[in-house]
Amino acid sequence: MAHFEIIEQEGVRLVKVTLANETVRTESGALYYMKGSIAMESKAPGIGGIFKALATGEKIFRPIYTGTGELFLEPSFGGFYIFEGGGQTWIAESGSYWASEMEISVDVHRESALTSFKSGEGFLDFQTKLSGHGTIVLRSQGAVEVVQLQNDRLTVDGNYVLARSGDIRYSAQKATKSFFSSMTSGEGFVRIYEGTGTLFMAPIPYWRHRMFSMIASQQVRAKASSGS
């Protein structure tokens, strides 16, 4: 099986994949550089796949790399998390999927319109469904914490959960019983995860990632102001 590892240098992190006549899939645009006899292929999906991608906002192309050598993926001020699919189904938040072995099936998962709206994602919230045996790589804003629920409930004020096992129920609810209290408390709607299973959380961003995000946000606001 392909070997995945996280390399940290000069405050940034990247994923290195070592292939021995093997194949892996990555998110579109994830390639940094590669060494050895590795061929990249980016197949166009069928008509149904294209319409599905356009409707959901999912990437149409997810390149496939086959051969023997070393594949390096784009570095980040944030982090990455590597885990085994274990034959389960996992629901990854939009933007969290980064790479996986070919034995992992990659598809689209859609939350209900009401849940998406309450969670602040608009009426359409499309996530990535991953299933099968093999290695999966997620990208995150910071260090990942593994949370196990045993017929329990986790309440999160923010988009900190990267992925959850498919048997965890997800909803968005008011922070308090009354709408007025929820709004005046400053919390509004919170994300609820219930049941038995595993969640991957990244509640605390790496400081470089936070700083970069703040600078990027200020640049966007400055451009918007200058254009008005």
Order of alpha helices (4+ residues) and beta strands (2+ residues): beta-beta-beta-alpha-beta-beta-beta-beta-beta-alpha-beta-beta-beta-beta-beta-alpha-beta-alpha
